[in-house]
Amino acid sequence: MPMTVSCPTCGRPVIWNEGSPYRPFCSKRCRLIDLGAWLAEDYQIADGTDDPADDPPPSEDSSQTH
Ligand SMILES: [Zn+2]
């Protein structure tokens, strides 16, 4: 019975031998996804600037509700 591991990306069983060159990932795609997720996380940390443009300015129209 071959040893299997779970793909970290999709959780599918991966047979741990030379037939699975991307182990512990089940495929090259899953390996790239995991690598991409790691890079994206790194970019989020690097780009930690708080952009005030994302927040709406204080509304001046609220004074119309008399
Ligand atoms: Zn996978």
N, CA, C, O and the ligand as a Tripos MOL2 file, in Angstrom:
@<TRIPOS>MOLECULE
protein
  265   263    67     0     0
PROTEIN
NO_CHARGES

@<TRIPOS>ATOM
      1 N           0.8560   -1.2050    0.0000 N.3       1 MET1
      2 CA          0.0000    0.0000    0.0000 C.3       1 MET1
      3 C           0.8810    1.2410    0.0000 C.2       1 MET1
      4 O           1.6780    1.4320    0.9190 O.2       1 MET1
      5 N           0.7510    2.0820   -1.0140 N.am      2 PRO2
      6 CA          1.6180    3.2590   -1.1060 C.3       2 PRO2
      7 C           1.2580    4.2940   -0.0530 C.2       2 PRO2
      8 O           0.1060    4.4180    0.3650 O.2       2 PRO2
      9 N           2.2560    5.0150    0.3530 N.am      3 MET3
     10 CA          2.0440    6.0890    1.3000 C.3       3 MET3
     11 C           1.4200    7.2790    0.5780 C.2       3 MET3
     12 O           1.8420    7.6520   -0.5170 O.2       3 MET3
     13 N           0.4190    7.8580    1.2070 N.am      4 THR4
     14 CA         -0.2280    9.0130    0.6010 C.3       4 THR4
     15 C          -0.2500   10.1770    1.5740 C.2       4 THR4
     16 O          -0.2780    9.9920    2.7910 O.2       4 THR4
     17 N          -0.2380   11.3730    1.0180 N.am      5 VAL5
     18 CA         -0.3800   12.5890    1.8180 C.3       5 VAL5
     19 C          -1.5280   13.3910    1.2300 C.2       5 VAL5
     20 O          -1.9700   13.1220    0.1130 O.2       5 VAL5
     21 N          -2.0080   14.3660    1.9710 N.am      6 SER6
     22 CA         -3.0810   15.2060    1.4660 C.3       6 SER6
     23 C          -2.4930   16.4620    0.8430 C.2       6 SER6
     24 O          -1.6460   17.1270    1.4390 O.2       6 SER6
     25 N          -2.9500   16.7770   -0.3560 N.am      7 CYS7
     26 CA         -2.4960   17.9820   -1.0260 C.3       7 CYS7
     27 C          -2.8540   19.2050   -0.1670 C.2       7 CYS7
     28 O          -4.0190   19.3830    0.1870 O.2       7 CYS7
     29 N          -1.8710   20.0430    0.1700 N.am      8 PRO8
     30 CA         -2.1490   21.2010    1.0230 C.3       8 PRO8
     31 C          -3.1430   22.1700    0.4030 C.2       8 PRO8
     32 O          -3.7990   22.9280    1.1160 O.2       8 PRO8
     33 N          -3.2590   22.1500   -0.9250 N.am      9 THR9
     34 CA         -4.1430   23.1130   -1.5920 C.3       9 THR9
     35 C          -5.5690   22.6060   -1.6850 C.2       9 THR9
     36 O          -6.5020   23.3170   -1.3110 O.2       9 THR9
     37 N          -5.7550   21.3910   -2.1780 N.am     10 CYS10
     38 CA         -7.1090   20.9070   -2.4220 C.3      10 CYS10
     39 C          -7.4700   19.7110   -1.5500 C.2      10 CYS10
     40 O          -8.6300   19.3010   -1.5240 O.2      10 CYS10
     41 N          -6.5040   19.1450   -0.8380 N.am     11 GLY11
     42 CA         -6.7980   18.0700    0.0890 C.3      11 GLY11
     43 C          -6.8980   16.6980   -0.5380 C.2      11 GLY11
     44 O          -7.1920   15.7260    0.1570 O.2      11 GLY11
     45 N          -6.6590   16.5940   -1.8440 N.am     12 ARG12
     46 CA         -6.7250   15.2860   -2.4840 C.3      12 ARG12
     47 C          -5.5280   14.4410   -2.0700 C.2      12 ARG12
     48 O          -4.4440   14.9700   -1.8260 O.2      12 ARG12
     49 N          -5.7250   13.1390   -1.9910 N.am     13 PRO13
     50 CA         -4.6070   12.2640   -1.6290 C.3      13 PRO13
     51 C          -3.5480   12.2450   -2.7250 C.2      13 PRO13
     52 O          -3.8630   12.1470   -3.9120 O.2      13 PRO13
     53 N          -2.3030   12.3380   -2.3110 N.am     14 VAL14
     54 CA         -1.1910   12.3240   -3.2560 C.3      14 VAL14
     55 C          -0.2990   11.1510   -2.8960 C.2      14 VAL14
     56 O           0.1520   11.0350   -1.7570 O.2      14 VAL14
     57 N          -0.0410   10.2770   -3.8680 N.am     15 ILE15
     58 CA          0.8410    9.1440   -3.6250 C.3      15 ILE15
     59 C           2.2790    9.6390   -3.5550 C.2      15 ILE15
     60 O           2.7730   10.3090   -4.4610 O.2      15 ILE15
     61 N           2.9370    9.2880   -2.4500 N.am     16 TRP16
     62 CA          4.2820    9.8020   -2.1960 C.3      16 TRP16
     63 C           5.3150    8.9050   -2.8750 C.2      16 TRP16
     64 O           5.8930    8.0220   -2.2430 O.2      16 TRP16
     65 N           5.5390    9.1420   -4.1660 N.am     17 ASN17
     66 CA          6.5990    8.4250   -4.8690 C.3      17 ASN17
     67 C           7.0310    9.2540   -6.0730 C.2      17 ASN17
     68 O           6.5870   10.3870   -6.2580 O.2      17 ASN17
     69 N           7.9140    8.6620   -6.8950 N.am     18 GLU18
     70 CA          8.4480    9.4270   -8.0170 C.3      18 GLU18
     71 C           7.3780    9.7760   -9.0340 C.2      18 GLU18
     72 O           7.5880   10.6380   -9.8880 O.2      18 GLU18
     73 N           6.2360    9.1160   -8.9500 N.am     19 GLY19
     74 CA          5.1530    9.4060   -9.8810 C.3      19 GLY19
     75 C           4.4310   10.7030   -9.5640 C.2      19 GLY19
     76 O           3.5880   11.1570  -10.3380 O.2      19 GLY19
     77 N           4.7620   11.3010   -8.4230 N.am     20 SER20
     78 CA          4.1320   12.5650   -8.0440 C.3      20 SER20
     79 C           5.2070   13.6250   -7.8570 C.2      20 SER20
     80 O           5.6200   13.9140   -6.7340 O.2      20 SER20
     81 N           5.6570   14.2020   -8.9700 N.am     21 PRO21
     82 CA          6.7920   15.1360   -8.8990 C.3      21 PRO21
     83 C           6.4700   16.4080   -8.1250 C.2      21 PRO21
     84 O           7.3780   17.1370   -7.7260 O.2      21 PRO21
     85 N           5.1830   16.6810   -7.9100 N.am     22 TYR22
     86 CA          4.8190   17.9330   -7.2480 C.3      22 TYR22
     87 C           4.4150   17.7000   -5.8040 C.2      22 TYR22
     88 O           3.8860   18.6000   -5.1520 O.2      22 TYR22
     89 N           4.6620   16.4920   -5.2970 N.am     23 ARG23
     90 CA          4.3020   16.2150   -3.9110 C.3      23 ARG23
     91 C           4.9540   17.2240   -2.9630 C.2      23 ARG23
     92 O           6.0720   17.6480   -3.2580 O.2      23 ARG23
     93 N           4.3660   17.6270   -1.8890 N.am     24 PRO24
     94 CA          3.0980   17.0730   -1.3980 C.3      24 PRO24
     95 C           1.8560   17.5760   -2.1300 C.2      24 PRO24
     96 O           0.7380   17.2460   -1.7350 O.2      24 PRO24
     97 N           2.0310   18.3620   -3.1820 N.am     25 PHE25
     98 CA          0.8760   18.8260   -3.9410 C.3      25 PHE25
     99 C           0.4970   17.7820   -4.9780 C.2      25 PHE25
    100 O           1.3420   17.0110   -5.4320 O.2      25 PHE25
    101 N          -0.7880   17.7610   -5.3550 N.am     26 CYS26
    102 CA         -1.2500   16.7420   -6.2900 C.3      26 CYS26
    103 C          -0.8850   17.1190   -7.7110 C.2      26 CYS26
    104 O          -0.8550   16.2540   -8.5860 O.2      26 CYS26
    105 N          -0.6080   18.3880   -7.9640 N.am     27 SER27
    106 CA         -0.3380   18.8120   -9.3330 C.3      27 SER27
    107 C           0.4690   20.1040   -9.3090 C.2      27 SER27
    108 O           0.6060   20.7620   -8.2770 O.2      27 SER27
    109 N           0.9950   20.4430  -10.4760 N.am     28 LYS28
    110 CA          1.7390   21.6890  -10.5940 C.3      28 LYS28
    111 C           0.8370   22.8830  -10.2960 C.2      28 LYS28
    112 O           1.2630   23.8780   -9.7110 O.2      28 LYS28
    113 N          -0.4310   22.7530  -10.7180 N.am     29 ARG29
    114 CA         -1.3760   23.8350  -10.5090 C.3      29 ARG29
    115 C          -1.5610   24.1240   -9.0120 C.2      29 ARG29
    116 O          -1.5470   25.2760   -8.5790 O.2      29 ARG29
    117 N          -1.7350   23.0490   -8.2390 N.am     30 CYS30
    118 CA         -1.9350   23.2340   -6.8050 C.3      30 CYS30
    119 C          -0.6850   23.8300   -6.1670 C.2      30 CYS30
    120 O          -0.7770   24.6390   -5.2450 O.2      30 CYS30
    121 N           0.4670   23.4320   -6.6560 N.am     31 ARG31
    122 CA          1.6950   23.9820   -6.0910 C.3      31 ARG31
    123 C           1.7880   25.4790   -6.3900 C.2      31 ARG31
    124 O           2.1860   26.2650   -5.5300 O.2      31 ARG31
    125 N           1.4220   25.8660   -7.6050 N.am     32 LEU32
    126 CA          1.4650   27.2790   -7.9600 C.3      32 LEU32
    127 C           0.4330   28.0750   -7.1640 C.2      32 LEU32
    128 O           0.6870   29.2110   -6.7630 O.2      32 LEU32
    129 N          -0.7400   27.4630   -6.9370 N.am     33 ILE33
    130 CA         -1.7640   28.1470   -6.1560 C.3      33 ILE33
    131 C          -1.2480   28.4250   -4.7560 C.2      33 ILE33
    132 O          -1.4170   29.5180   -4.2160 O.2      33 ILE33
    133 N          -0.6090   27.4020   -4.1730 N.am     34 ASP34
    134 CA         -0.0980   27.5830   -2.8220 C.3      34 ASP34
    135 C           0.9960   28.6390   -2.8060 C.2      34 ASP34
    136 O           1.0450   29.4740   -1.9030 O.2      34 ASP34
    137 N           1.8620   28.6060   -3.7890 N.am     35 LEU35
    138 CA          2.9330   29.5910   -3.8660 C.3      35 LEU35
    139 C           2.3410   30.9840   -4.0840 C.2      35 LEU35
    140 O           2.7870   31.9550   -3.4730 O.2      35 LEU35
    141 N           1.3400   31.0760   -4.9520 N.am     36 GLY36
    142 CA          0.7080   32.3590   -5.2180 C.3      36 GLY36
    143 C           0.0260   32.9180   -3.9850 C.2      36 GLY36
    144 O           0.0830   34.1200   -3.7290 O.2      36 GLY36
    145 N          -0.6240   32.0440   -3.2160 N.am     37 ALA37
    146 CA         -1.2830   32.5020   -1.9980 C.3      37 ALA37
    147 C          -0.2610   33.0420   -1.0220 C.2      37 ALA37
    148 O          -0.4850   34.0440   -0.3440 O.2      37 ALA37
    149 N           0.8510   32.3630   -0.9680 N.am     38 TRP38
    150 CA          1.9050   32.8160   -0.0500 C.3      38 TRP38
    151 C           2.4340   34.1850   -0.5010 C.2      38 TRP38
    152 O           2.6470   35.0710    0.3270 O.2      38 TRP38
    153 N           2.6430   34.3560   -1.8020 N.am     39 LEU39
    154 CA          3.1340   35.6320   -2.3080 C.3      39 LEU39
    155 C           2.1060   36.7260   -2.0850 C.2      39 LEU39
    156 O           2.4640   37.8400   -1.7020 O.2      39 LEU39
    157 N           0.8330   36.4290   -2.3190 N.am     40 ALA40
    158 CA         -0.2080   37.4220   -2.1360 C.3      40 ALA40
    159 C          -0.2410   37.8870   -0.6920 C.2      40 ALA40
    160 O          -0.4110   39.0730   -0.4120 O.2      40 ALA40
    161 N          -0.0800   36.9510    0.2090 N.am     41 GLU41
    162 CA         -0.0800   37.3060    1.6250 C.3      41 GLU41
    163 C           1.1090   38.2100    1.9310 C.2      41 GLU41
    164 O           1.0070   39.1590    2.7080 O.2      41 GLU41
    165 N           2.2340   37.8940    1.3020 N.am     42 ASP42
    166 CA          3.4270   38.6850    1.5360 C.3      42 ASP42
    167 C           3.2330   40.0930    0.9920 C.2      42 ASP42
    168 O           3.6770   41.0680    1.5970 O.2      42 ASP42
    169 N           2.5680   40.1920   -0.1520 N.am     43 TYR43
    170 CA          2.3350   41.5080   -0.7300 C.3      43 TYR43
    171 C           1.4020   42.3350    0.1550 C.2      43 TYR43
    172 O           1.5750   43.5450    0.2990 O.2      43 TYR43
    173 N           0.4040   41.6580    0.7460 N.am     44 GLN44
    174 CA         -0.5210   42.3820    1.6060 C.3      44 GLN44
    175 C           0.2130   42.9690    2.8050 C.2      44 GLN44
    176 O          -0.0810   44.0820    3.2400 O.2      44 GLN44
    177 N           1.1590   42.2210    3.3270 N.am     45 ILE45
    178 CA          1.9110   42.7100    4.4830 C.3      45 ILE45
    179 C           2.7970   43.8790    4.0530 C.2      45 ILE45
    180 O           2.9220   44.8710    4.7700 O.2      45 ILE45
    181 N           3.4170   43.7470    2.8620 N.am     46 ALA46
    182 CA          4.2950   44.7950    2.3920 C.3      46 ALA46
    183 C           3.5050   46.0610    2.0650 C.2      46 ALA46
    184 O           3.9760   47.1750    2.2960 O.2      46 ALA46
    185 N           2.3040   45.8800    1.5290 N.am     47 ASP47
    186 CA          1.4810   47.0240    1.1460 C.3      47 ASP47
    187 C           0.4640   47.3090    2.2500 C.2      47 ASP47
    188 O          -0.7440   47.2200    2.0330 O.2      47 ASP47
    189 N           0.9610   47.6460    3.4200 N.am     48 GLY48
    190 CA          0.0690   47.8360    4.5520 C.3      48 GLY48
    191 C          -0.3760   49.2790    4.7210 C.2      48 GLY48
    192 O          -0.8300   49.6680    5.7960 O.2      48 GLY48
    193 N          -0.2510   50.0670    3.6720 N.am     49 THR49
    194 CA         -0.6500   51.4720    3.7780 C.3      49 THR49
    195 C          -2.1620   51.5910    3.8860 C.2      49 THR49
    196 O          -2.9020   50.8730    3.2150 O.2      49 THR49
    197 N          -2.6010   52.4810    4.7160 N.am     50 ASP50
    198 CA         -4.0340   52.6970    4.9080 C.3      50 ASP50
    199 C          -4.4710   53.7850    3.9280 C.2      50 ASP50
    200 O          -4.1810   54.9690    4.1030 O.2      50 ASP50
    201 N          -5.1790   53.3380    2.8940 N.am     51 ASP51
    202 CA         -5.5690   54.2790    1.8550 C.3      51 ASP51
    203 C          -6.8530   55.0100    2.2430 C.2      51 ASP51
    204 O          -7.9140   54.3880    2.2900 O.2      51 ASP51
    205 N          -6.7850   56.3020    2.5190 N.am     52 PRO52
    206 CA         -8.0040   57.0140    2.9410 C.3      52 PRO52
    207 C          -9.0320   57.1330    1.8250 C.2      52 PRO52
    208 O         -10.1970   57.4370    2.0820 O.2      52 PRO52
    209 N          -8.6030   56.8940    0.5800 N.am     53 ALA53
    210 CA         -9.5410   56.9900   -0.5340 C.3      53 ALA53
    211 C         -10.5930   55.8860   -0.4810 C.2      53 ALA53
    212 O         -11.6550   56.0030   -1.0930 O.2      53 ALA53
    213 N         -10.2920   54.8110    0.2550 N.am     54 ASP54
    214 CA        -11.2610   53.7340    0.3580 C.3      54 ASP54
    215 C         -12.3940   54.0900    1.3160 C.2      54 ASP54
    216 O         -13.4780   53.5120    1.2420 O.2      54 ASP54
    217 N         -12.1460   55.0340    2.2070 N.am     55 ASP55
    218 CA        -13.1750   55.4100    3.1630 C.3      55 ASP55
    219 C         -13.9720   56.5910    2.6230 C.2      55 ASP55
    220 O         -13.3780   57.5560    2.1420 O.2      55 ASP55
    221 N         -15.2860   56.5420    2.6870 N.am     56 PRO56
    222 CA        -16.0720   57.6800    2.2050 C.3      56 PRO56
    223 C         -15.8730   58.8720    3.1290 C.2      56 PRO56
    224 O         -15.7750   58.7060    4.3440 O.2      56 PRO56
    225 N         -15.8130   60.0500    2.5740 N.am     57 PRO57
    226 CA        -15.6380   61.2380    3.4250 C.3      57 PRO57
    227 C         -16.8900   61.4760    4.2630 C.2      57 PRO57
    228 O         -17.9510   60.9340    3.9520 O.2      57 PRO57
    229 N         -16.7830   62.2730    5.3160 N.am     58 PRO58
    230 CA        -17.9700   62.5840    6.1300 C.3      58 PRO58
    231 C         -19.0520   63.2070    5.2680 C.2      58 PRO58
    232 O         -18.8260   64.2040    4.5820 O.2      58 PRO58
    233 N         -20.2080   62.6130    5.3130 N.am     59 SER59
    234 CA        -21.2760   63.0560    4.4320 C.3      59 SER59
    235 C         -21.8540   64.3990    4.8670 C.2      59 SER59
    236 O         -22.2070   64.5860    6.0310 O.2      59 SER59
    237 N         -21.9460   65.3230    3.9250 N.am     60 GLU60
    238 CA        -22.5360   66.6240    4.2390 C.3      60 GLU60
    239 C         -24.0320   66.6250    3.9350 C.2      60 GLU60
    240 O         -24.7490   67.5670    4.2720 O.2      60 GLU60
    241 N         -24.4940   65.5290    3.2800 N.am     61 ASP61
    242 CA        -25.9080   65.4590    2.9350 C.3      61 ASP61
    243 C         -26.7800   65.0090    4.1040 C.2      61 ASP61
    244 O         -28.0060   65.0990    4.0370 O.2      61 ASP61
    245 N         -26.1470   64.5230    5.1780 N.am     62 SER62
    246 CA        -26.9260   63.9940    6.3010 C.3      62 SER62
    247 C         -27.6930   65.1040    7.0110 C.2      62 SER62
    248 O         -28.6570   64.8300    7.7260 O.2      62 SER62
    249 N         -27.2650   66.3830    6.8170 N.am     63 SER63
    250 CA        -27.9440   67.4850    7.5100 C.3      63 SER63
    251 C         -29.2960   67.7970    6.8830 C.2      63 SER63
    252 O         -30.0490   68.6230    7.4000 O.2      63 SER63
    253 N         -29.6080   67.1290    5.7560 N.am     64 GLN64
    254 CA        -30.8820   67.4090    5.1000 C.3      64 GLN64
    255 C         -32.0470   66.6510    5.7400 C.2      64 GLN64
    256 O         -33.2070   66.8630    5.3880 O.2      64 GLN64
    257 N         -31.7250   65.7760    6.6750 N.am     65 THR65
    258 CA        -32.8030   64.9830    7.2870 C.3      65 THR65
    259 C         -33.3400   65.6800    8.5160 C.2      65 THR65
    260 O         -33.1760   65.1790    9.6290 O.2      65 THR65
    261 N         -33.9900   66.8460    8.3370 N.am     66 HIS66
    262 CA        -34.5750   67.5710    9.4500 C.3      66 HIS66
    263 C         -35.9580   67.0660    9.7400 C.2      66 HIS66
    264 O         -36.6170   67.5610   10.6540 O.2      66 HIS66
    265 ZN         -4.2170   19.5710   -5.0950 Zn       67 ZN67
@<TRIPOS>BOND
     1     1     2 1
     2     2     3 1
     3     3     4 2
     4     3     5 am
     5     5     6 1
     6     6     7 1
     7     7     8 2
     8     7     9 am
     9     9    10 1
    10    10    11 1
    11    11    12 2
    12    11    13 am
    13    13    14 1
    14    14    15 1
    15    15    16 2
    16    15    17 am
    17    17    18 1
    18    18    19 1
    19    19    20 2
    20    19    21 am
    21    21    22 1
    22    22    23 1
    23    23    24 2
    24    23    25 am
    25    25    26 1
    26    26    27 1
    27    27    28 2
    28    27    29 am
    29    29    30 1
    30    30    31 1
    31    31    32 2
    32    31    33 am
    33    33    34 1
    34    34    35 1
    35    35    36 2
    36    35    37 am
    37    37    38 1
    38    38    39 1
    39    39    40 2
    40    39    41 am
    41    41    42 1
    42    42    43 1
    43    43    44 2
    44    43    45 am
    45    45    46 1
    46    46    47 1
    47    47    48 2
    48    47    49 am
    49    49    50 1
    50    50    51 1
    51    51    52 2
    52    51    53 am
    53    53    54 1
    54    54    55 1
    55    55    56 2
    56    55    57 am
    57    57    58 1
    58    58    59 1
    59    59    60 2
    60    59    61 am
    61    61    62 1
    62    62    63 1
    63    63    64 2
    64    63    65 am
    65    65    66 1
    66    66    67 1
    67    67    68 2
    68    67    69 am
    69    69    70 1
    70    70    71 1
    71    71    72 2
    72    71    73 am
    73    73    74 1
    74    74    75 1
    75    75    76 2
    76    75    77 am
    77    77    78 1
    78    78    79 1
    79    79    80 2
    80    79    81 am
    81    81    82 1
    82    82    83 1
    83    83    84 2
    84    83    85 am
    85    85    86 1
    86    86    87 1
    87    87    88 2
    88    87    89 am
    89    89    90 1
    90    90    91 1
    91    91    92 2
    92    91    93 am
    93    93    94 1
    94    94    95 1
    95    95    96 2
    96    95    97 am
    97    97    98 1
    98    98    99 1
    99    99   100 2
   100    99   101 am
   101   101   102 1
   102   102   103 1
   103   103   104 2
   104   103   105 am
   105   105   106 1
   106   106   107 1
   107   107   108 2
   108   107   109 am
   109   109   110 1
   110   110   111 1
   111   111   112 2
   112   111   113 am
   113   113   114 1
   114   114   115 1
   115   115   116 2
   116   115   117 am
   117   117   118 1
   118   118   119 1
   119   119   120 2
   120   119   121 am
   121   121   122 1
   122   122   123 1
   123   123   124 2
   124   123   125 am
   125   125   126 1
   126   126   127 1
   127   127   128 2
   128   127   129 am
   129   129   130 1
   130   130   131 1
   131   131   132 2
   132   131   133 am
   133   133   134 1
   134   134   135 1
   135   135   136 2
   136   135   137 am
   137   137   138 1
   138   138   139 1
   139   139   140 2
   140   139   141 am
   141   141   142 1
   142   142   143 1
   143   143   144 2
   144   143   145 am
   145   145   146 1
   146   146   147 1
   147   147   148 2
   148   147   149 am
   149   149   150 1
   150   150   151 1
   151   151   152 2
   152   151   153 am
   153   153   154 1
   154   154   155 1
   155   155   156 2
   156   155   157 am
   157   157   158 1
   158   158   159 1
   159   159   160 2
   160   159   161 am
   161   161   162 1
   162   162   163 1
   163   163   164 2
   164   163   165 am
   165   165   166 1
   166   166   167 1
   167   167   168 2
   168   167   169 am
   169   169   170 1
   170   170   171 1
   171   171   172 2
   172   171   173 am
   173   173   174 1
   174   174   175 1
   175   175   176 2
   176   175   177 am
   177   177   178 1
   178   178   179 1
   179   179   180 2
   180   179   181 am
   181   181   182 1
   182   182   183 1
   183   183   184 2
   184   183   185 am
   185   185   186 1
   186   186   187 1
   187   187   188 2
   188   187   189 am
   189   189   190 1
   190   190   191 1
   191   191   192 2
   192   191   193 am
   193   193   194 1
   194   194   195 1
   195   195   196 2
   196   195   197 am
   197   197   198 1
   198   198   199 1
   199   199   200 2
   200   199   201 am
   201   201   202 1
   202   202   203 1
   203   203   204 2
   204   203   205 am
   205   205   206 1
   206   206   207 1
   207   207   208 2
   208   207   209 am
   209   209   210 1
   210   210   211 1
   211   211   212 2
   212   211   213 am
   213   213   214 1
   214   214   215 1
   215   215   216 2
   216   215   217 am
   217   217   218 1
   218   218   219 1
   219   219   220 2
   220   219   221 am
   221   221   222 1
   222   222   223 1
   223   223   224 2
   224   223   225 am
   225   225   226 1
   226   226   227 1
   227   227   228 2
   228   227   229 am
   229   229   230 1
   230   230   231 1
   231   231   232 2
   232   231   233 am
   233   233   234 1
   234   234   235 1
   235   235   236 2
   236   235   237 am
   237   237   238 1
   238   238   239 1
   239   239   240 2
   240   239   241 am
   241   241   242 1
   242   242   243 1
   243   243   244 2
   244   243   245 am
   245   245   246 1
   246   246   247 1
   247   247   248 2
   248   247   249 am
   249   249   250 1
   250   250   251 1
   251   251   252 2
   252   251   253 am
   253   253   254 1
   254   254   255 1
   255   255   256 2
   256   255   257 am
   257   257   258 1
   258   258   259 1
   259   259   260 2
   260   259   261 am
   261   261   262 1
   262   262   263 1
   263   263   264 2
@<TRIPOS>SUBSTRUCTURE
     1 MET1         2 RESIDUE 1 A MET
     2 PRO2         6 RESIDUE 1 A PRO
     3 MET3        10 RESIDUE 1 A MET
     4 THR4        14 RESIDUE 1 A THR
     5 VAL5        18 RESIDUE 1 A VAL
     6 SER6        22 RESIDUE 1 A SER
     7 CYS7        26 RESIDUE 1 A CYS
     8 PRO8        30 RESIDUE 1 A PRO
     9 THR9        34 RESIDUE 1 A THR
    10 CYS10       38 RESIDUE 1 A CYS
    11 GLY11       42 RESIDUE 1 A GLY
    12 ARG12       46 RESIDUE 1 A ARG
    13 PRO13       50 RESIDUE 1 A PRO
    14 VAL14       54 RESIDUE 1 A VAL
    15 ILE15       58 RESIDUE 1 A ILE
    16 TRP16       62 RESIDUE 1 A TRP
    17 ASN17       66 RESIDUE 1 A ASN
    18 GLU18       70 RESIDUE 1 A GLU
    19 GLY19       74 RESIDUE 1 A GLY
    20 SER20       78 RESIDUE 1 A SER
    21 PRO21       82 RESIDUE 1 A PRO
    22 TYR22       86 RESIDUE 1 A TYR
    23 ARG23       90 RESIDUE 1 A ARG
    24 PRO24       94 RESIDUE 1 A PRO
    25 PHE25       98 RESIDUE 1 A PHE
    26 CYS26      102 RESIDUE 1 A CYS
    27 SER27      106 RESIDUE 1 A SER
    28 LYS28      110 RESIDUE 1 A LYS
    29 ARG29      114 RESIDUE 1 A ARG
    30 CYS30      118 RESIDUE 1 A CYS
    31 ARG31      122 RESIDUE 1 A ARG
    32 LEU32      126 RESIDUE 1 A LEU
    33 ILE33      130 RESIDUE 1 A ILE
    34 ASP34      134 RESIDUE 1 A ASP
    35 LEU35      138 RESIDUE 1 A LEU
    36 GLY36      142 RESIDUE 1 A GLY
    37 ALA37      146 RESIDUE 1 A ALA
    38 TRP38      150 RESIDUE 1 A TRP
    39 LEU39      154 RESIDUE 1 A LEU
    40 ALA40      158 RESIDUE 1 A ALA
    41 GLU41      162 RESIDUE 1 A GLU
    42 ASP42      166 RESIDUE 1 A ASP
    43 TYR43      170 RESIDUE 1 A TYR
    44 GLN44      174 RESIDUE 1 A GLN
    45 ILE45      178 RESIDUE 1 A ILE
    46 ALA46      182 RESIDUE 1 A ALA
    47 ASP47      186 RESIDUE 1 A ASP
    48 GLY48      190 RESIDUE 1 A GLY
    49 THR49      194 RESIDUE 1 A THR
    50 ASP50      198 RESIDUE 1 A ASP
    51 ASP51      202 RESIDUE 1 A ASP
    52 PRO52      206 RESIDUE 1 A PRO
    53 ALA53      210 RESIDUE 1 A ALA
    54 ASP54      214 RESIDUE 1 A ASP
    55 ASP55      218 RESIDUE 1 A ASP
    56 PRO56      222 RESIDUE 1 A PRO
    57 PRO57      226 RESIDUE 1 A PRO
    58 PRO58      230 RESIDUE 1 A PRO
    59 SER59      234 RESIDUE 1 A SER
    60 GLU60      238 RESIDUE 1 A GLU
    61 ASP61      242 RESIDUE 1 A ASP
    62 SER62      246 RESIDUE 1 A SER
    63 SER63      250 RESIDUE 1 A SER
    64 GLN64      254 RESIDUE 1 A GLN
    65 THR65      258 RESIDUE 1 A THR
    66 HIS66      262 RESIDUE 1 A HIS
    67 ZN67       265 GROUP 0 **** ****
